[in-house]
């Protein structure tokens, strides 16, 4: 469905793009407009979310408004006060006040002063240019898409050469694998180029003297010998000395020297009757919820604060920070070796580096990294909240984060 929106200048404020349009009778302020723009620019039904946001900022009563949502299966529209949404054939007329003239100004998306707006479905534009000359064809008889291709180029074929299995695996990466990467971020070492076996040598390397000692080869980890994706330089994650939750998978690996030790950060802690390390200021254990008896607080290494549960039933242990995205990497100024969680690559609303989970003492903090699709915080018993980009939000066990409406993770604490 292709939509065309035109508006007339007026006393109201028009916000929207695509299938979502909101016409307000008054300017609610820059902060509210930013929140509304985020909601209206995300795909999916938005009527309930927009009304909840406006009710939060206008507790004494909503201003006049006309809201249009053309998402398939959505509520459709909503009005308050003097706002109107009128159906006129294939057009929808939104109004909150008298306009200065007919709605002749076209708007693809944004925020403008307007009194009325018309949204209608139009036919998609036809591609311009000459039709391809079907008189030309390749060797298989298929018509050429580009006009004027020489016949010797059309008849050319790639050389018959068996592909290298390792390089093909690196290129396609079709084997199923965990969403949690096994490589720490920031290694910064590119994969060395390996020429094909039949490539001519660019130069003849100098031969070492006959009396020179034989070079000693560096030991190659066993993982790099068996895993074609391993480049011989990156280091796998350390194995975790924890029990796997029932029905879940905890990603493990061998312990490299620089990650073999646990975090050096210590916290002011106390012990519950079951021996769990918990916060000294908490009246009950964070794991088993037993009452913590009075005792002298002590400095102890910070324990694992819980796990992040993924939709794939994998869990990421919170022994260090986590970065989630389509191509996650360590965040500048943050932890140098976080867990990296790869989000589905086919969803363009998930950003390459979408969300960061940080550990601050006993706190687990979530921070949206300015993602395109945004992140919503779900707290049991409360309405979902759109979190602001680059602001830290403290998570409690049971809190869930919805990334761009397509990927949900949950913070859990268990024994």
FIRO-368985 format. One record per residue (C-alpha): residue number from 1; residue in one letter; x, y, z. Coordinates in pm, 1 decimal. Each point is the difference from the previous one (the first is absolute). Layout:
<pts>
PT seq type        u        v        w
PT NUM    A        X        Y        Z
...
</pts>
This chain:
<pts>
PT seq type        u        v        w
PT   1    X      0.0      0.0      0.0
PT   2    X    140.8    338.3   -108.6
PT   3    X   -136.2    301.3    188.9
PT   4    X      7.9    369.3    -89.0
PT   5    X    -44.6    263.7    272.0
PT   6    X    -78.9    366.5    -62.0
PT   7    X    -73.3    265.8    261.7
PT   8    X   -114.4    358.4     42.3
PT   9    X    177.3    237.8    235.7
PT  10    X   -195.1     65.3    319.5
PT  11    X     14.8     37.2    376.7
PT  12    X     47.9   -371.1     69.1
PT  13    X    304.2   -226.9    -19.1
PT  14    X     26.7   -293.3   -245.6
PT  15    X    237.6   -284.8     94.3
PT  16    X     48.9   -322.6   -190.3
PT  17    X    127.3   -202.0   -291.8
PT  18    X   -114.6   -294.0   -210.3
PT  19    X   -314.3   -160.9    150.5
PT  20    X     -1.8    198.8    327.8
PT  21    X   -117.2    364.8     25.2
PT  22    X    -94.1    210.8    302.9
PT  23    X   -152.9    349.9    -18.2
PT  24    X      1.7    190.2    332.5
PT  25    X   -188.2    318.4     79.9
PT  26    X    290.8    137.8    206.0
PT  27    X    378.9    -27.4     12.6
PT  28    X     80.4   -231.5    297.0
PT  29    X    369.5     92.8     16.2
PT  30    X    321.8   -139.0   -144.7
PT  31    X     38.0   -291.1    245.5
PT  32    X   -352.9   -130.3    -63.1
PT  33    X     40.2     44.1   -376.4
PT  34    X    319.1   -208.2      9.2
PT  35    X   -181.1   -282.1    183.4
PT  36    X   -292.2     11.9   -244.0
PT  37    X    231.8     -2.2   -302.0
PT  38    X    173.2   -315.6    126.4
PT  39    X   -334.4   -176.6     43.9
PT  40    X   -137.9    111.3   -338.1
PT  41    X    313.3    -98.4   -192.5
PT  42    X      8.6   -359.8    130.0
PT  43    X   -202.7   -255.9   -202.5
PT  44    X   -304.4   -164.4    153.4
PT  45    X   -318.5    121.6    173.0
PT  46    X     56.7    327.6    189.5
PT  47    X   -343.0    137.5    104.2
PT  48    X      9.1   -133.4    357.9
PT  49    X    366.3     93.8     49.0
PT  50    X    -51.9    358.1   -122.0
PT  51    X   -304.8     51.7    221.0
PT  52    X    184.8   -141.5    304.3
PT  53    X    291.5    238.3    -62.9
PT  54    X   -229.7    302.5    -35.0
PT  55    X   -196.6    -92.1    314.3
PT  56    X    328.0    -16.1    192.3
PT  57    X     98.5    353.6   -107.8
PT  58    X   -353.2    147.4     19.0
PT  59    X   -151.3   -141.4    325.5
PT  60    X   -260.9    277.6     13.4
PT  61    X   -142.4    -76.7   -344.9
PT  62    X    115.6    -69.8   -352.5
PT  63    X     14.7    276.7   -263.0
PT  64    X   -202.2    -25.8   -319.3
PT  65    X    151.4   -266.1   -223.0
PT  66    X    -59.0   -215.2   -306.5
PT  67    X    202.3   -322.7    -17.5
PT  68    X     19.2   -225.0   -308.5
PT  69    X    155.8   -349.2     -4.7
PT  70    X    -22.2   -186.0   -333.2
PT  71    X    199.9   -302.7    120.1
PT  72    X   -185.4   -319.9   -105.9
PT  73    X   -200.9   -127.7    296.1
PT  74    X     44.7    320.9    203.5
PT  75    X   -276.9    198.6    173.3
PT  76    X     -2.9    246.8   -288.4
PT  77    X    -59.2    340.8    154.4
PT  78    X    -74.1    193.2    318.5
PT  79    X   -120.8    354.3     69.8
PT  80    X    -26.8    226.5    303.2
PT  81    X   -156.2    345.7     42.8
PT  82    X    -40.9    184.5   -331.5
PT  83    X    204.8   -259.6   -189.7
PT  84    X   -164.4   -176.5   -293.6
PT  85    X     93.1   -290.1   -231.0
PT  86    X   -233.4     -9.4   -304.1
PT  87    X      3.4   -278.0   -261.7
PT  88    X    -49.2    131.0   -354.1
PT  89    X     39.7   -289.1   -241.6
PT  90    X    365.9    -99.2      1.1
PT  91    X     92.5    312.9    198.4
PT  92    X     12.7     70.4    373.8
PT  93    X    -46.2    363.3    108.6
PT  94    X    152.5     97.7    336.8
PT  95    X    -95.9    337.1    153.0
PT  96    X     20.4    183.4    334.5
PT  97    X    -57.2    362.4   -110.6
PT  98    X    -70.5    220.7   -296.6
PT  99    X    278.2     -3.0   -260.1
PT 100    X    132.7    292.5   -202.4
PT 101    X    -68.8   -175.5   -330.1
PT 102    X    -30.6   -334.2   -178.1
PT 103    X    255.3   -266.2    104.1
PT 104    X    239.2     38.2   -288.6
PT 105    X    337.8    -48.3    168.6
PT 106    X    133.7   -351.2    -24.2
PT 107    X    172.0   -161.5    302.1
PT 108    X    193.0   -326.7      5.4
PT 109    X     55.5      9.0    375.6
PT 110    X     89.9    236.0    282.0
PT 111    X   -151.7    267.8    226.0
PT 112    X   -174.6    306.9   -151.3
PT 113    X   -259.0    262.8    100.8
PT 114    X   -331.4   -105.3   -153.1
PT 115    X   -375.1     30.4     45.9
PT 116    X   -108.6   -281.2   -233.4
PT 117    X    163.3   -287.9   -181.3
PT 118    X   -109.2   -241.7   -273.6
PT 119    X    141.5   -351.8    -22.4
PT 120    X    -87.8   -210.5   -303.4
PT 121    X    118.2   -315.3   -170.4
PT 122    X    161.0     50.5   -340.8
PT 123    X    129.0   -230.8   -268.9
PT 124    X    374.7    -73.1     19.0
PT 125    X    206.7    196.2   -255.5
PT 126    X     90.7   -178.0   -320.2
PT 127    X    369.4    -45.0    -74.4
PT 128    X    128.4    235.1   -266.4
PT 129    X    237.5    -73.4   -284.3
PT 130    X     12.1   -230.7   -302.1
PT 131    X   -118.9   -354.7     21.7
PT 132    X    280.4   -256.7    -23.9
PT 133    X     80.8   -127.9   -343.7
PT 134    X   -110.0   -362.7      8.5
PT 135    X    169.9    -67.3   -329.8
PT 136    X    323.9    -52.1    187.8
PT 137    X     22.4   -321.9    200.3
PT 138    X    262.2   -194.1    185.5
PT 139    X    112.6   -350.9    -81.8
PT 140    X   -296.6   -149.2    191.4
PT 141    X   -251.3    201.2   -202.5
PT 142    X    -87.3    247.1    280.0
PT 143    X    -61.1    360.4   -109.6
PT 144    X    266.3    252.9     91.4
PT 145    X    -99.1    253.8    264.3
PT 146    X    257.9    256.4   -115.2
PT 147    X    -13.0    117.4   -359.6
PT 148    X    308.2    -34.5   -217.2
PT 149    X    196.5   -277.5    171.7
PT 150    X    254.1   -149.2   -242.9
PT 151    X    -69.1   -359.3    -91.7
PT 152    X    343.7   -127.5    117.0
PT 153    X    -69.7    136.6    347.5
PT 154    X   -347.6   -151.3      7.5
PT 155    X    145.1   -339.4    -93.5
PT 156    X    278.4     12.0    261.8
PT 157    X     -6.5   -245.2    289.3
PT 158    X    184.7    -18.7    328.1
PT 159    X    288.2   -250.5     10.3
PT 160    X    -83.1   -347.1    123.7
PT 161    X    183.0    -13.5    333.7
PT 162    X   -100.6   -182.2    314.0
PT 163    X    -58.0    252.4    280.9
PT 164    X    218.5    -11.7    308.3
PT 165    X   -224.1   -136.3    280.7
PT 166    X    150.3    221.2    270.2
PT 167    X    -27.5    322.9   -198.5
PT 168    X   -351.7    -93.7   -111.3
PT 169    X   -100.0    -54.6    362.1
PT 170    X    144.7    339.6     92.6
PT 171    X   -192.1    167.9   -282.0
PT 172    X   -337.6   -166.8     52.6
PT 173    X     10.9    -72.4    372.6
PT 174    X   -301.8   -224.1    -47.4
PT 175    X     61.8   -235.6    293.4
PT 176    X   -238.6     56.4    294.7
PT 177    X    174.8    165.4    291.2
PT 178    X    -71.8    173.5    327.2
PT 179    X   -111.4    362.1      3.2
PT 180    X    270.1     70.0    258.6
PT 181    X    336.4     54.9   -163.9
PT 182    X    301.3   -194.4    120.7
PT 183    X    241.8    282.2    -92.9
PT 184    X     64.3    296.6    231.7
PT 185    X    -41.7    340.6   -152.6
PT 186    X    281.3    226.2   -103.6
PT 187    X    256.7   -256.1   -113.8
PT 188    X     77.8    230.8   -291.9
PT 189    X    192.4   -267.3   -192.6
PT 190    X   -126.9    -45.8   -357.4
PT 191    X    -14.5   -342.2   -158.1
PT 192    X    319.2    -57.7   -203.3
PT 193    X    -43.0    -38.3   -372.2
PT 194    X     64.7   -352.5   -127.1
PT 195    X     59.5    -17.4   -378.5
PT 196    X   -147.7   -293.4   -195.6
PT 197    X    234.5   -296.3    -61.1
PT 198    X     46.3     76.0   -368.9
PT 199    X     69.0    374.4     42.4
PT 200    X    341.3    114.0   -134.4
PT 201    X    251.8    109.4    261.1
PT 202    X     47.5    376.4     17.0
PT 203    X    366.6    -37.0     99.0
PT 204    X    250.1   -267.4     96.5
PT 205    X     61.9     19.9    377.5
PT 206    X    361.2     22.6    111.7
PT 207    X    141.5   -326.5    129.4
PT 208    X    145.1      5.4    351.9
PT 209    X    370.1    -90.3     49.9
PT 210    X     69.1   -369.0     35.6
PT 211    X    143.2     44.1    351.9
PT 212    X   -300.1    204.7    121.4
PT 213    X   -200.0   -161.8    282.9
PT 214    X   -332.9   -148.4    -96.5
PT 215    X   -294.2    226.3     88.6
PT 216    X   -223.2   -119.1    279.3
PT 217    X   -367.0      2.3    -94.8
PT 218    X   -243.3    146.3    250.5
PT 219    X   -240.9   -256.9    142.2
PT 220    X   -333.9      3.7   -181.8
PT 221    X   -307.0    -42.8    221.0
PT 222    X   -204.1   -311.1    -66.5
PT 223    X   -302.5    216.5    -74.7
PT 224    X    170.6    166.4   -297.1
PT 225    X     92.9   -338.8   -146.9
PT 226    X   -356.1   -125.1     -3.6
PT 227    X   -204.0    317.4    -41.3
PT 228    X     29.4    159.5   -347.1
PT 229    X   -142.5    328.0    136.2
PT 230    X    282.6     44.0    250.6
PT 231    X    268.1    237.8   -129.7
PT 232    X    275.4   -115.1    239.6
PT 233    X     12.2    332.7    185.1
PT 234    X   -327.1     44.8    188.1
PT 235    X    -61.4   -160.2    337.9
PT 236    X   -299.6   -205.2    106.3
PT 237    X   -215.2     81.9    298.4
PT 238    X     92.2   -155.2    336.5
PT 239    X   -189.6   -303.2    122.0
PT 240    X   -249.9     83.0    271.5
PT 241    X    -10.8   -204.0    318.5
PT 242    X   -379.8      5.4     23.2
PT 243    X   -281.7   -246.6    -47.8
PT 244    X   -199.0     24.6   -320.9
PT 245    X   -364.9    102.0     59.2
PT 246    X   -248.8   -270.7    -93.0
PT 247    X    -77.8     12.6   -370.5
PT 248    X    248.3    284.0    -57.1
PT 249    X    346.0     17.5   -154.8
PT 250    X    290.1    189.2    154.2
PT 251    X    274.4     74.0   -254.2
PT 252    X    342.3   -120.4    123.8
PT 253    X    357.0    -16.1   -125.6
PT 254    X    358.2    -57.3    116.7
PT 255    X    155.2    247.7    244.1
PT 256    X    259.3    233.9   -160.1
PT 257    X    265.6    151.2    231.5
PT 258    X   -134.2    357.4      0.0
PT 259    X   -364.0   -103.3     63.3
PT 260    X     58.8   -294.3    233.4
PT 261    X    -36.2    207.7    315.3
PT 262    X   -335.4    124.8    121.7
PT 263    X    -83.0    367.8      6.8
PT 264    X    221.8    195.7    237.0
PT 265    X   -285.8    226.1    111.1
PT 266    X   -105.2    -58.4    359.8
PT 267    X   -330.9     88.6    161.9
PT 268    X   -121.5     52.6    354.9
PT 269    X   -176.0   -329.9     66.8
PT 270    X   -159.7   -230.4    253.9
PT 271    X    -78.0   -373.0      3.5
PT 272    X   -349.2   -148.5     23.9
PT 273    X    -64.5   -322.4    200.8
PT 274    X     43.0   -199.8   -324.1
PT 275    X    343.0    156.0    -62.2
PT 276    X    -98.7    224.5   -291.5
PT 277    X    191.2    327.6    -35.1
PT 278    X   -248.6    286.4     -1.2
PT 279    X      0.3    376.7     44.8
PT 280    X     75.3    114.8    355.2
PT 281    X   -289.3    248.4     -6.8
PT 282    X   -260.6   -257.9   -112.9
PT 283    X   -224.3   -153.1    273.3
PT 284    X    -43.0   -322.0   -200.4
PT 285    X    218.0   -213.1   -227.7
PT 286    X    -13.1     96.2   -366.8
PT 287    X     13.5   -371.1   -100.0
PT 288    X   -206.2   -204.3    248.9
PT 289    X   -184.9    294.3    165.1
PT 290    X     76.5   -124.7    352.3
PT 291    X     37.7    269.4    271.2
PT 292    X    362.1    112.1     38.6
PT 293    X     99.4    -11.3    369.6
PT 294    X    176.3    302.2    157.3
PT 295    X    374.2    -15.2    -64.0
PT 296    X    301.0    215.3    -69.1
PT 297    X     16.6     84.3   -375.0
PT 298    X    316.0   -110.6   -176.0
PT 299    X    171.1     68.7   -330.3
PT 300    X    -34.6   -299.7   -235.2
PT 301    X     53.6    -57.5   -372.6
PT 302    X   -322.0     82.0   -180.7
PT 303    X   -189.7   -320.5    -86.2
PT 304    X   -188.9    -68.2   -320.2
PT 305    X   -300.6    233.7     19.2
PT 306    X   -233.5   -220.4   -204.4
PT 307    X    -56.0    -75.0   -366.9
PT 308    X   -151.8    162.2   -306.8
PT 309    X   -250.1   -246.9   -149.9
PT 310    X    -21.2      9.4   -382.1
PT 311    X   -297.3   -107.8   -218.7
PT 312    X    209.7   -298.9   -116.5
PT 313    X     -4.9   -133.0    364.0
PT 314    X    370.6     78.0     27.6
PT 315    X    113.3    200.2    301.9
PT 316    X    287.3    246.4     24.0
PT 317    X    165.1      1.1    347.0
PT 318    X     37.6    340.1    160.7
PT 319    X    357.9    -47.5    116.0
PT 320    X     86.4    296.9   -222.3
PT 321    X   -182.0    242.6   -230.5
PT 322    X   -197.9    -90.3   -312.7
PT 323    X    -37.4    176.0   -338.0
PT 324    X   -285.7    -99.1   -235.1
PT 325    X    -28.9     88.7   -368.5
PT 326    X      5.2   -129.0   -356.5
PT 327    X    379.1     52.4      3.3
PT 328    X     82.5     55.5    369.6
PT 329    X    334.5    134.5    118.1
PT 330    X    146.1    146.7    316.9
PT 331    X   -134.9    349.0     71.6
PT 332    X    265.6    274.9     20.1
PT 333    X     55.5     89.8    362.9
PT 334    X   -174.1   -316.4    119.2
PT 335    X    118.7   -345.6     93.2
PT 336    X    271.2   -122.8   -240.9
PT 337    X   -109.7   -367.3     -0.8
PT 338    X   -381.6    -18.1     24.1
PT 339    X   -216.5   -291.9   -105.1
PT 340    X   -120.0     64.4   -357.2
PT 341    X   -349.8   -110.0   -104.3
PT 342    X    -76.6     -3.3   -374.1
PT 343    X   -357.4    107.9    -77.3
PT 344    X   -185.2   -121.5   -315.6
PT 345    X    173.1    151.8   -302.3
PT 346    X   -320.2     12.9   -209.7
PT 347    X   -169.6    261.4    222.7
PT 348    X    109.3    347.2   -107.3
PT 349    X   -164.6    161.2    304.9
PT 350    X    258.5   -169.2    222.4
PT 351    X    316.9    209.5     -6.1
PT 352    X    352.3   -134.4    -41.4
PT 353    X     77.6    102.3    358.4
PT 354    X   -347.0     22.8    158.0
PT 355    X     13.0    -49.2    378.8
PT 356    X    261.6    -11.3    277.2
PT 357    X    -32.9   -177.8    337.3
PT 358    X    244.0    136.4    260.9
PT 359    X     85.2   -119.1    350.9
PT 360    X     44.6    274.7    260.5
PT 361    X     60.5   -148.1    343.7
PT 362    X   -318.0   -198.5     74.6
PT 363    X   -196.8    181.3   -272.6
PT 364    X    -80.1   -135.0   -347.5
PT 365    X    -42.3    299.8   -234.4
PT 366    X   -152.4      3.2   -350.8
PT 367    X     89.9    270.2   -253.1
PT 368    X   -145.5     43.7   -350.5
PT 369    X    289.2    105.3   -227.0
PT 370    X   -202.4    231.4   -223.9
PT 371    X   -159.8   -286.8   -193.8
PT 372    X   -228.9     53.4   -296.3
PT 373    X   -289.5   -210.6    127.7
PT 374    X     29.6     98.8    367.2
PT 375    X    -34.3   -207.7    317.0
PT 376    X   -299.8    -38.0    234.2
PT 377    X     22.7    -97.2    367.2
PT 378    X   -265.9   -240.6    129.6
PT 379    X    -45.8      5.4    379.1
PT 380    X   -261.7   -240.8    142.5
PT 381    X   -311.9    190.3    104.1
PT 382    X     90.6    314.7   -195.2
PT 383    X    -57.0    127.3   -352.5
PT 384    X    294.9    -48.5   -240.0
PT 385    X    244.2    292.6     -2.1
PT 386    X    207.1    118.9   -297.0
PT 387    X    348.6     56.9    140.8
PT 388    X    198.8    301.8   -110.3
PT 389    X    313.2    -51.2   -206.1
PT 390    X    333.2      0.8    189.4
PT 391    X   -172.2     15.1    342.8
PT 392    X     63.6   -278.0    253.6
PT 393    X   -298.4   -188.5    146.9
PT 394    X     38.1   -227.4    304.2
PT 395    X   -145.4   -348.3    -53.3
PT 396    X   -163.1   -222.8    260.0
PT 397    X    -57.5   -376.9    -33.5
PT 398    X   -296.4    -58.9   -230.3
PT 399    X     44.8    321.1   -199.6
PT 400    X     -8.0    -51.8   -377.3
PT 401    X    138.4    211.7   -284.1
PT 402    X   -171.4      5.8   -341.0
PT 403    X    247.5     92.4   -276.0
PT 404    X   -177.1    166.6   -296.9
PT 405    X   -308.2   -210.4     70.4
PT 406    X    158.7   -316.3   -146.2
PT 407    X    245.5   -132.9    262.6
PT 408    X    -69.9    -30.3    374.1
PT 409    X    250.4    -79.7    275.8
PT 410    X    -62.9    -50.8    373.6
PT 411    X    217.5     55.3    307.7
PT 412    X    -20.9   -305.0    227.4
PT 413    X    161.5   -100.0    330.6
PT 414    X    -10.3   -362.4    120.8
PT 415    X    212.7   -245.3    192.8
</pts>
